[in-house]
């Protein structure tokens, strides 16, 4: 058995074997009709039992002493031991239920400075920008809604289905994007969120307080949501510039150098400092091609005649005094 265990562990180190393992595990679960734990109801019953139970309290019971020649030992009260056992059982049950996420879903991630193209099971394409993640069902979409979870930024080219199955991009920022077949870019980071529509039609459902609202976009529309999910709609914009990063092209439309520093932090993981407030408010306009952070910084430095001081991931932008 130890040899078999070691061979299985070595086999699971390969990613393609992990996928096969998960496939077999799900098929086994479905054939075996495993018990699906109901957490809330047993927990309510457990609490109700403890409230109405006539068990003596821990204080009333006190420790139980057992006699061993030459030594005095103490045991936990029966009720205390029962509580510990019940708590451990609930914890194990809850952990097993949470662990199903890694089986049923797969998460794709990109590092700083990296982009990645994905083809989904329905034929749709997704391009993940740097420092982003996309969670998708591991074994394909269901028969109702195609759902994915995005953190960061991505471009979507969604394939239309004959049964008009909706595609839902969920976010953790309090808004979701519902589509039928279209091309659009979703940005959701700490600085805010935005959705730019290139083709088709999408509906954005967002929550403000406890109220859920909706705004529908047409091609060329841009919605910007602030940190409080307050939307601002812009019509007839060049939506393609918001997905230009796919070709390592950066399009700036009155972006301040301070905002440029935030973008470098999100995309490349750089900490950018601009000591001069006046310099930080200078704006960038135009389109620039750059394959990495160094090339982009050099381009901006040449435009503004800046001096760049860099130590690993820390960058300082200064006026270049000749």
C-alpha positions in Angstrom: 0.0 0.0 0.0 2.8 2.6 0.7 4.2 1.9 -2.7 0.8 2.4 -4.4 0.4 5.6 -2.4 3.7 6.9 -3.6 3.0 6.0 -7.2 -0.3 7.8 -7.1 1.3 10.9 -5.6 3.9 11.0 -8.3 1.2 10.5 -11.0 -0.8 13.4 -9.6 2.1 15.8 -9.9 1.3 16.2 -13.6 -1.5 18.7 -14.3 -3.1 16.6 -17.0 -3.3 13.7 -14.6 -4.9 16.0 -12.0 -7.7 16.8 -14.5 -8.3 13.0 -15.1 -8.3 12.4 -11.4 -11.0 15.1 -10.8 -13.0 13.7 -13.7 -13.0 10.2 -12.1 -13.8 11.6 -8.7 -16.8 13.5 -9.9 -18.1 10.4 -11.8 -17.6 8.3 -8.7 -19.5 10.8 -6.6 -22.4 10.8 -9.0 -22.5 7.0 -9.2 -22.1 6.5 -5.5 -24.8 9.1 -4.6 -22.8 10.7 -1.8 -24.5 12.4 0.9 -24.7 16.2 0.4 -24.3 17.7 3.8 -26.9 20.2 5.0 -24.9 22.5 7.3 -27.5 25.1 8.5 -30.3 22.7 9.6 -28.1 20.4 11.8 -26.3 23.4 13.2 -29.7 24.9 14.2 -30.8 21.6 15.8 -27.5 21.4 17.6 -27.9 24.9 19.1 -31.5 24.3 20.0 -30.5 21.1 21.7 -27.9 22.8 23.8 -30.3 25.6 24.8 -33.0 23.2 25.9 -30.8 20.4 27.2 -30.8 19.7 31.0 -27.2 18.7 31.0 -25.3 20.1 34.0 -22.9 22.9 33.1 -19.2 22.4 32.9 -18.8 24.4 36.1 -21.2 22.2 37.9 -19.5 19.0 36.9 -15.9 20.1 37.6 -12.9 18.0 36.7 -13.0 14.2 37.2 -10.0 12.9 39.1 -8.6 9.4 38.4 -6.3 7.6 40.8 -3.0 6.2 39.5 -0.4 5.1 42.0 2.1 7.9 42.5 0.3 10.3 40.1 -2.9 12.5 40.0 -4.5 13.0 36.6 -7.6 14.9 35.5 -10.1 14.2 32.7 -12.2 16.6 30.9 -15.9 16.6 32.0 -18.1 14.4 29.8 -20.1 17.3 28.5 -16.9 19.2 27.6 -15.6 16.2 25.7 -18.9 15.8 23.9 -18.8 19.5 22.9 -15.3 19.2 21.5 -16.2 16.1 19.5 -19.3 17.7 18.1 -17.4 20.8 17.1 -14.7 18.8 15.4 -17.4 16.8 13.5 -19.0 20.0 12.3 -15.7 21.5 11.3 -14.7 18.4 9.3 -18.2 18.4 7.6 -17.9 22.0 6.7 -14.3 21.6 5.4 -15.4 18.7 3.2 -18.2 20.8 1.7 -15.9 23.8 1.0 -13.3 21.5 -0.6 -15.7 20.7 -3.4 -14.9 24.1 -4.9 -11.5 22.9 -6.1 -13.2 19.8 -7.6 -16.1 21.5 -9.4 -14.3 24.6 -10.6 -10.9 25.5 -12.1 -9.2 28.8 -11.8 -6.9 30.3 -14.4 -4.5 33.0 -13.3 -2.0 35.3 -14.9 1.1 36.8 -13.3 2.2 40.4 -13.4 3.0 41.3 -17.0 1.4 38.2 -18.4 -1.6 37.7 -20.7 -3.3 34.4 -21.4 -5.9 33.3 -24.0 -8.5 30.7 -23.1 -11.0 28.8 -25.2 -14.0 27.7 -23.2 -16.0 24.6 -23.7 -18.8 26.5 -25.5 -16.5 27.9 -28.1 -16.1 31.3 -26.4 -12.7 33.0 -26.1 -11.3 34.9 -23.2 -8.1 36.9 -23.0 -7.0 37.4 -19.4 -4.9 40.6 -18.7 -2.0 40.6 -16.3 -2.6 40.0 -12.5 -6.1 38.5 -13.2 -8.0 35.3 -12.6 -11.0 33.5 -14.1 -12.9 30.7 -12.4 -14.9 28.4 -14.7 -16.8 25.1 -14.2 -14.2 22.3 -14.5 -16.4 19.9 -16.5 -18.3 22.3 -18.7 -21.3 24.6 -18.4 -24.7 23.4 -17.3 -27.9 23.5 -19.4 -29.1 26.9 -18.0 -26.7 29.8 -17.5 -23.0 29.8 -18.4 -21.3 31.4 -15.4 -17.7 32.5 -14.8 -16.1 34.5 -12.0 -13.6 37.3 -12.9 -11.0 39.1 -10.8 -8.9 41.7 -12.6 -9.4 42.4 -16.3 -10.4 40.3 -19.3 -11.7 40.5 -22.9 -14.6 38.2 -23.8 -15.7 37.0 -27.2 -18.9 35.0 -26.3 -20.3 32.5 -28.7 -24.1 32.6 -29.3 -25.9 29.3 -28.6 -28.9 28.0 -30.5 -31.0 27.9 -27.3 -30.0 31.5 -26.4 -28.2 30.4 -23.2 -27.1 33.4 -21.3 -23.4 34.0 -20.4 -22.9 35.6 -17.0 -19.6 37.2 -15.9 -19.8 37.5 -12.1 -17.5 39.8 -10.1 -16.8 40.4 -6.4 -17.3 44.1 -6.9 -21.1 44.0 -6.6 -21.9 43.9 -10.3 -22.4 41.2 -13.0 -22.5 41.3 -16.8 -25.1 39.2 -18.6 -24.7 38.5 -22.4 -26.1 36.3 -25.2 -23.2 36.6 -27.7 -21.0 39.6 -27.9 -17.5 41.1 -27.5 -16.7 43.2 -24.5 -14.0 44.0 -21.9 -14.5 43.9 -18.1 -12.2 45.7 -15.7 -12.7 45.1 -12.0 -9.8 46.2 -9.7 -9.3 48.2 -6.5 -9.4 51.5 -8.4 -12.9 50.8 -9.6 -14.6 48.9 -12.5 -15.7 49.4 -16.1 -17.3 47.6 -19.0 -16.7 48.5 -22.6 -18.9 47.0 -25.3 -17.5 46.4 -28.8 -20.2 44.2 -30.4 -23.7 42.8 -29.4 -25.6 43.7 -26.3 -25.0 43.3 -22.6 -26.9 44.1 -19.4 -25.0 45.1 -16.2 -26.7 44.3 -12.9 -25.1 46.3 -10.1 -26.0 46.7 -6.4 -26.1 50.0 -4.5 -26.8 49.4 -0.9 -29.5 46.8 -0.8 -31.0 47.8 -4.2 -30.1 45.9 -7.4 -30.3 48.0 -10.6 -29.6 47.4 -14.3 -28.2 49.3 -17.2 -28.1 48.0 -20.8 -25.2 48.8 -23.2 -25.1 49.2 -26.9 -21.9 48.8 -29.1 -19.6 51.8 -28.3 -20.9 52.2 -24.8 -18.7 52.4 -21.7 -19.9 52.1 -18.1 -17.6 53.2 -15.3 -18.5 52.2 -11.8 -16.8 53.9 -8.8 -16.0 52.2 -5.5 -19.6 52.7 -4.4 -20.9 51.1 -7.6 -22.3 54.4 -8.9 -22.3 54.1 -12.7 -21.4 56.6 -15.3 -22.4 55.9 -18.9 -20.5 57.2 -21.9 -21.8 56.8 -25.4 -20.0 56.4 -28.7 -16.5 55.7 -27.3 -13.8 53.7 -29.1 -14.4 50.5 -27.1 -11.5 48.7 -28.8 -8.9 50.9 -27.0 -10.0 49.3 -23.7 -8.9 45.9 -25.0 -5.7 47.2 -26.7 -3.6 45.6 -24.0 -4.2 42.3 -25.9 -1.6 43.5 -28.5 0.6 45.1 -25.8 -0.7 48.5 -26.8 -1.5 51.1 -24.3 -4.0 53.8 -25.1 -4.1 56.9 -22.8 -6.9 59.4 -22.9 -6.0 62.2 -20.5 -4.6 59.8 -17.9 -2.6 61.5 -15.2 0.9 60.2 -14.3 -0.6 59.3 -10.9 -3.1 57.1 -12.6 -0.3 55.7 -14.8 1.5 54.7 -11.7 -1.6 52.9 -10.4 -1.8 51.0 -13.8 1.8 50.0 -13.5 1.1 48.6 -10.0 -1.9 46.6 -11.2 -0.3 45.3 -14.4 3.4 44.8 -13.5 3.4 44.9 -9.7 5.5 48.0 -9.5 5.3 50.5 -6.6 5.5 53.9 -8.2 6.2 57.1 -6.3 6.0 60.6 -7.7 7.2 63.2 -5.1 6.0 66.2 -7.1 2.3 66.7 -7.1 2.6 69.0 -10.1 4.3 66.3 -12.1 1.8 63.7 -10.9 -1.0 65.7 -12.4 0.5 65.9 -15.9 -1.6 63.9 -18.4 -0.9 61.3 -21.0 -2.6 61.2 -24.4 -1.8 58.8 -27.2 -1.2 55.2 -28.1 2.1 53.4 -27.2 3.4 50.0 -28.0 5.4 48.2 -25.2 6.2 44.6 -24.5 7.2 45.1 -20.8 7.3 47.6 -18.0 10.8 48.9 -18.8 10.0 49.7 -22.4 6.8 51.5 -21.3 8.6 53.5 -18.6 11.3 54.5 -21.1 8.7 55.7 -23.6 7.0 57.9 -20.9 10.3 59.2 -19.6 11.3 60.3 -23.1 7.9 62.1 -23.6 8.0 64.0 -20.3 11.8 64.3 -20.0 11.7 62.3 -16.7 14.4 60.7 -14.6 13.6 57.2 -13.5 15.1 55.7 -10.4 14.3 52.0 -9.9 15.2 49.5 -7.3 13.6 46.1 -8.1 9.8 46.8 -7.9 10.1 50.3 -6.5 10.1 53.1 -9.1 10.5 56.9 -8.6 9.5 59.4 -11.3 11.3 62.7 -11.2 11.7 65.8 -13.4 15.0 65.5 -15.3 17.0 68.6 -14.4 19.8 69.0 -17.0 
